Amino acid sequence: MNKPFIHPTSVVDDSAVVTKSVPDYALVAGNPSRQIGWISHNSHRLEFDSEGKAQCPESGIRYRLINNQVYAE
């Protein structure tokens, strides 16, 4: 059985029980853990528009959501 991998750009709640790999920029919580959103490099929640675009309010970095994966532009 493979161990779950937590990407370094992810944020995991301290009470979460991770049973699956956590993708880049994902925010997970719960037991078992569930993804509850997306976060920026600066740990701000990302709100994607209908075109799959979001921007960090602190750094101004833009992000794209494509096929349930987030990419920094």
N, C-alpha and C positions, 0 to 999 in steps of 0.2 A: 504494500500500500504506500502510495506517495504521500509525503508530508506536504501540507499546504504551504504555499509561498506567499509572503506578504511583501508587496512592492514597497520600496523605500519612500515613495511619494504618497502612500496610503496613510490613512489615520484609522486606528482601531481603538474603540472604546475600551477602557481598562477592565470592564466586566464582560467583554465579549468572549465567546468561546468560538474560536476560528476552526472550522472543519473543512473549508475549501479555500483555494488560493484567492487572494484579494488583488484585484487589478489596480493599475496605476491610478492615482488621484481618487480612489474610492474611499468613502466614509462608511464604516461598518460598526454595528452594535448588536447586542442581544445574545441570547443563548438558545439555539445556535446563532452565530452571527448572520446578519442580513445587511445588505447594502442599503443605506438610508439616504445616500446622496453622493455628491462629488465635491472635492475640495481643491483649492489652488496650492501652489508651492508655499504660500504664506498662511495656509490653513483657513482660508475664507471659503464659505459655501459658494459653490458655483451654481448659478441659475441659467440654464440654457434656453435660448429662444427657439422659435419654430424651425430655424435653419441650423440648429445645433451649435450655436456660437455663444460664448460667455467670456467675461473679462474679470480679472481679479481687481477689486476696488483699490487695493493697496499698491500693487506693483504695476498694474496696467497690462500684464501679460494676458494675451488672448488664448482661448482654448476652443477646441472643436470636439464635438461628440459625434463619432462615426462608428456605427455598428456596436454600440455599447462599450466603446473604448474612447478615452479622452486623450487628446494630443495637444501639447503646448505649441503655439505657432511662433 
